[in-house]
Amino acid sequence: MKKINILIAEPFHVVFEGLKHIISEAGKKYELFRVMNLDELQQLLLRESVDLVLINPVLIQNQEEQFNKLKSEAGGQAWIGVVNANFVPRLLSLFDGLIQMTDFPNEIMATVNKYVESEKRSMESTRVLSEREVDVLKLLIRGYSNKEIGDKLNISTHTVITHRKNISVKTGIKSLSGLTIYAVVQNLISLDNYSQT
């Protein structure tokens, strides 16, 4: 059975240890990673495949733009806020779900499992990119505009935009840098062919 990778972004040691204990008690199917800030989180996401992120909202206060960018480039995992203080509702709305410090262990695991199962179903239902979508993706990564892609593939700009939307829906990735990483990981492109000179 494949382990479920859970990243815990938590600066407070006692909170991290409590979450680690609760999740570890639930079974050996979970692999846990810890980071202390958004920069470490971004670096880990580049190295590891992560199924779920548990993050203390204190890490994203006054860094909401960086957090939203990170989420959009990361690849579609669920992001759960681990709330141990009062935060403005706008900040809490950036998360897919919340775990409160007052939650019992079974409630915490119910939240974790809900989003892990949701992520599994989402990944299973994601279709592979069509041949035409791969063509559009390759040209997009090379820096071509919608019109230029349409001209090269003999399709309308409207069709290019539709393909781009389908690519984002199927991959769960909206940013160009995230799509580039996706294309490399899926062996759709080689970095040698796309490096800047």
C-alpha positions in Angstrom: 0.0 0.0 0.0 1.3 3.5 -1.0 2.0 5.7 2.0 0.0 9.0 2.2 2.5 11.9 2.4 1.3 14.6 4.8 3.3 17.8 5.2 2.9 19.6 8.5 3.9 23.3 8.3 3.9 24.2 12.0 6.4 26.4 13.8 5.3 25.3 17.3 7.0 22.1 18.4 4.3 21.0 20.9 1.6 21.4 18.2 3.6 19.5 15.7 4.3 16.6 18.2 0.6 16.4 19.1 -0.4 16.2 15.4 2.4 13.7 14.8 1.2 11.5 17.7 -2.5 11.6 16.6 -1.7 10.8 13.0 0.9 8.1 13.9 -1.6 6.4 16.2 -4.1 6.1 13.2 -1.8 3.8 11.4 1.4 3.3 9.5 0.0 4.4 6.1 1.0 8.0 6.8 4.5 9.5 6.0 5.0 12.8 7.8 7.2 15.8 6.8 7.7 18.9 8.8 8.6 22.4 7.7 8.8 25.7 9.7 8.0 28.3 7.1 6.7 28.9 3.6 10.2 28.8 2.0 10.9 25.4 3.4 7.4 24.3 2.4 8.0 25.4 -1.2 11.4 23.5 -1.3 9.8 20.3 0.1 7.0 20.4 -2.4 9.6 20.5 -5.2 11.3 17.4 -3.9 8.4 15.3 -2.5 4.9 14.3 -3.7 2.6 15.5 -1.0 -1.1 14.4 -0.6 -2.1 16.8 2.1 -0.8 19.9 3.8 -1.6 20.8 7.4 -0.5 24.4 8.0 -0.7 26.9 10.8 -2.3 30.1 9.5 0.3 32.2 11.4 2.8 31.2 8.7 0.8 32.9 6.0 -0.2 36.1 7.8 0.9 39.1 5.6 2.1 36.6 3.0 -1.2 35.6 1.4 -0.1 36.4 -2.1 2.9 34.1 -1.7 0.7 31.4 -0.2 -1.9 31.6 -3.0 0.9 31.4 -5.6 2.4 28.4 -3.8 -1.0 26.6 -3.7 -1.6 27.2 -7.4 1.9 25.8 -8.3 1.9 22.9 -6.0 -0.4 20.5 -7.9 -3.8 20.3 -6.3 -3.3 18.9 -2.8 -5.8 19.8 0.0 -4.6 22.6 2.4 -5.9 22.3 5.9 -5.5 25.2 8.4 -4.4 24.1 11.9 -6.0 26.9 14.0 -4.7 27.6 17.4 -5.7 31.3 17.7 -8.2 33.8 16.4 -7.6 34.7 12.7 -9.6 36.9 10.4 -12.2 35.0 8.4 -10.6 36.2 5.1 -7.4 34.4 6.1 -9.2 31.2 7.1 -11.1 31.2 3.8 -7.8 30.4 1.9 -7.9 26.8 3.3 -9.8 23.8 2.0 -10.7 22.8 5.6 -9.8 23.6 9.2 -8.6 21.6 12.2 -9.2 23.4 15.6 -6.9 22.9 18.6 -10.0 22.0 20.5 -10.8 19.1 18.2 -10.5 15.5 19.6 -8.1 13.1 17.9 -11.0 11.3 16.1 -12.2 14.6 14.7 -8.8 15.5 13.5 -8.4 12.1 11.8 -11.9 12.4 10.3 -10.8 15.7 8.7 -7.5 14.3 7.5 -9.1 11.2 6.0 -11.9 13.3 4.4 -9.4 15.3 2.4 -7.1 12.4 1.7 -10.0 10.4 0.3 -11.2 13.5 -1.7 -7.7 13.9 -3.1 -7.5 10.2 -4.1 -10.9 10.4 -5.9 -9.9 13.6 -7.6 -6.7 12.1 -8.9 -8.4 8.9 -10.0 -11.0 10.9 -12.0 -8.4 13.1 -13.6 -8.1 12.1 -17.2 -4.9 12.0 -19.2 -4.2 15.0 -21.4 -5.3 14.5 -25.0 -2.7 14.6 -27.8 -3.9 18.1 -28.8 -3.7 19.3 -25.2 -0.1 18.0 -25.0 0.7 20.0 -28.2 -0.9 23.1 -26.7 1.0 22.6 -23.4 4.4 22.3 -25.2 3.9 25.5 -27.1 2.5 27.3 -24.0 5.7 26.3 -22.1 7.8 27.7 -24.9 6.2 31.0 -24.4 3.8 31.2 -27.4 0.6 33.3 -27.1 -2.8 31.9 -27.6 -2.9 33.3 -31.1 0.5 32.0 -32.0 -0.4 28.5 -30.7 -3.6 28.6 -32.8 -1.7 29.6 -35.9 0.9 26.8 -35.4 -1.7 24.1 -34.8 -4.3 25.5 -37.3 -7.0 25.9 -34.7 -8.9 29.0 -33.5 -7.8 31.1 -30.5 -11.0 30.1 -28.8 -10.1 26.4 -29.2 -6.7 27.1 -27.7 -8.3 28.8 -24.7 -10.6 25.8 -24.3 -7.6 23.4 -24.4 -5.8 25.5 -21.8 -8.9 25.4 -19.5 -9.0 21.6 -19.9 -5.3 21.3 -19.1 -5.8 23.3 -15.9 -8.8 21.2 -14.9 -7.2 17.9 -15.6 -3.9 18.7 -13.9 -5.2 20.9 -11.2 -2.4 23.4 -12.0 -3.0 27.0 -13.1 0.5 28.5 -13.3 2.9 28.2 -16.2 5.8 27.2 -13.8 3.6 24.5 -12.3 2.6 23.2 -15.8 6.2 23.2 -16.8 7.1 21.0 -13.8 4.1 18.8 -14.6 5.3 18.4 -18.2 8.8 17.4 -17.1 7.5 14.9 -14.4 5.2 13.3 -17.0 8.0 13.1 -19.5 6.1 15.3 -22.0 9.1 17.6 -22.4 12.8 17.5 -21.8 14.4 20.4 -20.0 17.2 20.3 -22.5 14.8 21.4 -25.2 13.3 24.2 -23.2 16.2 25.8 -21.4 16.8 29.5 -22.0 20.1 30.4 -23.7 
